[in-house]
Amino acid sequence: MSLASRLFILLLSFSIYVSGQEGWMPGVGPTLATSTSLKGVNARAYYGVNERFCFGPELSVFPYQEISDEYETSLWEANFNAHYLFELAHRLGTYPLGGLNYTSENERSIIHSDEIEKQRGFGINYGLGLHYNINRVLLFTEFKGVVGELSDEFFTIGVVVLLRKQHSVPNQNH
């Protein structure tokens, strides 16, 4: 089972059910690092405080990919972001994002795979997203930039699931 599949199953296994956009909202989607054209997967688990504000962790993983005739690169990044949602129209919304980032990047020679250059760094995230709500599922597209030791920009598309709160039925026995 791939890492992306494991992350998706983990995010969907949250046992907290919510109403509206309050509570947990797991999601997943493909992502692109613009500086290197690396393709990866992004998984997230946001918590909605209310109808407008949510925050949570994200993990993006980019497996080794060839960036030149001699080198290949992999990276992963862990983020903690916050969104403030603005509804533009029925079901359509936009959000600015801000947060913290930690990136780990490895570059290795294709010819001599034991030659590995490792870079690690912290940064600040900024960005903008757009989502469309289809019954408890949000389709989204997002631009995120990272300013810091390993600055980069990312485009992500994906799906976020709004989990429902289980409502208890009042006891009608008198």
C-alpha positions as CSV (number, residue, x, y, z in Angstrom):
1,M,0.0,0.0,0.0
2,S,1.4,3.4,-1.0
3,L,2.2,6.2,1.5
4,A,-0.6,8.3,-0.1
5,S,-3.1,5.5,0.5
6,R,-2.1,5.0,4.1
7,L,-2.4,8.8,4.8
8,F,-5.8,8.9,3.2
9,I,-7.1,6.0,5.2
10,L,-5.6,7.5,8.4
11,L,-7.3,10.8,7.8
12,L,-10.7,9.2,7.1
13,S,-10.4,7.0,10.2
14,F,-11.0,9.9,12.5
15,S,-13.9,9.0,14.7
16,I,-15.1,12.6,15.3
17,Y,-18.2,13.5,13.4
18,V,-19.2,17.2,12.9
19,S,-21.9,19.4,11.5
20,G,-21.4,22.4,9.2
21,Q,-17.7,23.1,8.9
22,E,-17.2,22.7,12.6
23,G,-15.0,19.8,13.6
24,W,-12.6,17.6,11.6
25,M,-12.2,17.8,7.8
26,P,-9.7,15.3,6.4
27,G,-8.6,15.7,2.8
28,V,-6.1,14.6,0.2
29,G,-4.9,15.5,-3.3
30,P,-2.0,15.8,-5.8
31,T,0.4,18.6,-5.4
32,L,3.1,20.2,-7.6
33,A,6.3,22.0,-6.4
34,T,6.9,24.7,-8.9
35,S,10.6,25.3,-8.5
36,T,11.5,21.7,-9.3
37,S,8.3,20.4,-11.0
38,L,8.2,17.6,-8.4
39,K,4.8,15.8,-8.2
40,G,3.6,14.6,-4.9
41,V,0.6,14.0,-2.7
42,N,-0.8,16.2,0.1
43,A,-2.9,15.0,3.0
44,R,-4.5,17.3,5.6
45,A,-6.7,17.1,8.7
46,Y,-8.3,20.5,9.4
47,Y,-10.4,21.4,12.4
48,G,-13.2,23.9,11.9
49,V,-13.7,26.1,14.9
50,N,-16.8,27.7,13.3
51,E,-18.2,28.3,9.8
52,R,-15.4,30.6,8.8
53,F,-12.1,29.6,10.6
54,C,-10.2,26.3,10.4
55,F,-6.7,25.2,11.1
56,G,-4.6,22.0,11.1
57,P,-1.7,19.9,10.0
58,E,-0.7,19.0,6.4
59,L,1.9,16.6,5.1
60,S,3.1,16.7,1.5
61,V,5.4,13.9,0.1
62,F,7.3,14.0,-3.1
63,P,9.2,10.8,-3.9
64,Y,12.5,10.8,-5.7
65,Q,12.1,12.2,-9.2
66,E,14.7,13.0,-11.9
67,I,15.4,16.8,-12.1
68,S,18.4,16.5,-14.5
69,D,20.4,13.9,-16.4
70,E,22.6,13.4,-13.3
71,Y,20.4,14.1,-10.2
72,E,17.1,13.2,-8.6
73,T,15.3,14.9,-5.8
74,S,12.7,14.0,-3.1
75,L,11.2,16.2,-0.5
76,W,8.5,16.2,2.2
77,E,7.0,19.1,4.0
78,A,5.0,19.3,7.2
79,N,2.8,22.4,7.6
80,F,0.4,23.8,10.2
81,N,-1.9,26.2,8.4
82,A,-5.0,28.3,9.1
83,H,-7.8,29.4,6.7
84,Y,-10.4,32.1,7.0
85,L,-13.3,31.2,4.6
86,F,-15.2,33.8,2.5
87,E,-18.3,32.6,0.7
88,L,-18.4,34.1,-2.8
89,A,-21.7,32.4,-3.9
90,H,-23.8,29.4,-2.9
91,R,-21.4,26.5,-2.5
92,L,-18.4,28.6,-3.7
93,G,-15.8,30.0,-1.3
94,T,-12.3,31.3,-1.1
95,Y,-9.7,31.5,1.7
96,P,-6.4,33.1,2.4
97,L,-4.0,30.8,4.2
98,G,-1.1,31.3,6.6
99,G,1.0,29.0,8.7
100,L,4.3,27.4,9.5
101,N,6.4,25.0,7.4
102,Y,9.2,22.5,7.9
103,T,10.8,21.1,4.7
104,S,13.2,18.2,4.2
105,E,14.8,17.9,0.7
106,N,17.2,15.2,-0.5
107,E,19.1,15.3,-3.8
108,R,21.2,12.4,-5.0
109,S,23.3,11.5,-7.9
110,I,21.6,9.0,-10.3
111,I,25.0,7.5,-11.2
112,H,26.4,7.4,-7.6
113,S,23.3,6.9,-5.4
114,D,25.5,7.1,-2.2
115,E,26.1,10.8,-2.9
116,I,23.2,12.5,-1.1
117,E,22.8,16.2,-0.3
118,K,20.3,16.9,2.5
119,Q,18.7,20.2,3.2
120,R,16.3,21.0,6.1
121,G,14.6,24.3,6.9
122,F,11.7,26.2,8.5
123,G,9.5,28.7,6.8
124,I,6.3,30.7,6.8
125,N,3.4,29.8,4.6
126,Y,1.1,32.2,2.7
127,G,-1.4,31.5,0.0
128,L,-4.9,31.5,-1.4
129,G,-7.5,28.7,-2.1
130,L,-10.8,28.2,-3.7
131,H,-13.4,25.5,-2.8
132,Y,-16.7,24.2,-4.1
133,N,-19.1,22.4,-1.8
134,I,-20.9,19.4,-3.1
135,N,-23.0,17.8,-0.3
136,R,-20.4,17.4,2.5
137,V,-17.4,17.2,0.1
138,L,-15.3,20.2,-0.8
139,L,-13.4,20.2,-4.0
140,F,-10.5,22.6,-3.7
141,T,-7.6,24.2,-5.5
142,E,-4.8,26.0,-3.6
143,F,-1.7,28.0,-4.2
144,K,0.8,28.0,-1.3
145,G,4.1,29.8,-1.1
146,V,6.9,29.1,1.5
147,V,9.3,31.9,2.6
148,G,12.3,30.6,4.5
149,E,15.4,28.5,4.3
150,L,13.9,26.4,1.5
151,S,11.5,28.7,-0.2
152,D,9.1,27.3,-2.9
153,E,5.6,27.5,-4.3
154,F,3.0,24.7,-4.6
155,F,-0.2,24.1,-6.4
156,T,-2.6,21.5,-4.9
157,I,-6.0,20.2,-6.0
158,G,-8.0,17.8,-3.9
159,V,-11.0,16.8,-1.9
160,V,-11.9,17.5,1.8
161,V,-14.6,15.5,3.5
162,L,-16.9,17.3,6.0
163,L,-17.7,14.6,8.6
164,R,-21.1,14.8,10.3
165,K,-21.8,15.0,14.0
166,Q,-23.8,12.1,15.3
167,H,-27.0,13.5,16.9
168,S,-28.4,11.6,19.8
169,V,-32.1,10.9,19.8
170,P,-33.7,12.0,23.0
171,N,-35.1,9.2,25.2
172,Q,-38.8,9.2,24.8
173,N,-39.6,6.8,27.7
174,H,-41.3,8.6,30.6
